[in-house]
Amino acid sequence: MPNIDSAIKRVRTSEKTNLLNNAQKSAMRTAIKKFEDAVAEGADNSVELFKAASKAIDTAASKGLIHNNKASRDKSRLAKKLVK
């Protein structure tokens, strides 16, 4: 545990941001899994779930949680699954 006041505050703020970032990444993964499950079952709402998943991926990329190349790669793979 740090002794300097600014370092103590930095630990507190980084814990808060870690919680928010983890929640955002988890929401992204959940949206992707919902889409993949819907495609596997042949559900009617797969297009809507694709839009939600790609939006979650874009949001995570814009906040710096994932790299832009990873975001593009994930969206491309989801689009391929949608077409099949």
Buried (B, 14 or more C-beta within 10 A) or exposed (E): EEEEEEEEEEEEEEEEEEEEBEEBBEBBBEBBEBBBEBBEEEBEEBEEBBEBBBEBBBBBBEEEBBEEEEBEEBBEEBEEBBEE
